[in-house]
Amino acid sequence: MQFYVYVLRSTKNEKRYIGSTSKTPEIRLQEHNVGANRWTRINRPFIMVYSEEYSTNTEARRREIFLKSGQGRKWLDQNIPG
């Protein structure tokens, strides 16, 4: 089984959403665009701007937590086109 970290960007307001999943990032994008949770329902529609693949859930969760940190947001700003 593979695990993923993904970054979505709202086309409505340019906000970023960072998540991790065992589903493919494309499936999660579809779920978010139909209102999978309250925050994404309010800020949809989204486009996928970045994803990474990991062999364990622990690795994926660590990366997700990093990307949500100050240093992680800085890394995203420098490496993912806005």
N, C-alpha and C positions, 0 to 999 in steps of 0.2 A: 504494500500500500504506500502511496505517495502522499505527502502533505505539502501544502502551498501557503505562501504568504502573498497577498495581492494588495494593490493600491488602486483605488478607484478615484476618479475625479468627477464631481458634479458638473454637468453642462449648464445647470441652472444658476449656480453661484460660485463655481470654481473651488468649492470645499473638497477636501481630501478625506477618503475613508480607507483605513488600513485594517485588514483582517487576515485570519489564517483559517484553513479548512482542509478537510480530507477530500472534499469534492473538487472538481476541476475549477479553476478560476472563472472559466466561461459560464459554468452552471451557477456559481455564486453571483456573477454579474447579473444574470437573468433573474435570479431570486431577489436581488436588491432592487432591480428595476421594476419588479411587480410589488414592492413594498414588504420585503422580508422582515424588517424591523422598523420601529418608529422613526429613528433618525434618518435612515435611508429613504423611507417613504416621503418624508418632508423635503429632502434634498435631491430627489431623483429628477431627471434621469442621470445615469452614470455611464462613463466610459472606462475601460480598463487601461491604465497607463503603465502598469508594471506588475510583474509576478516573478516569484522564485519558487523552486521545487526543493523539497527536503525529504530525507528518508525516514525521519522520525517526527512525531508530533512535538516532542520537546524542543527540537531544533527550530521548528517553524514558530512555535510560541515565543522562544527567546528572540528570534529575529523580529517578530511582530512587536514585542515589547520594546525592543531597541528602536524600531522605526517610529514608534509613538513617543519616544523620548526627545529631549531637546536636540541631542546629537543626531538622532535618527531623522528628525525633521530637517535638520540642516543638510544631512547627506542626501535626502530626497530632493531638497531644493537645488542642490548642486548637480545632481546626477539624472534627474528625471525632468524632461522638458515640460514646461508649464503650459 
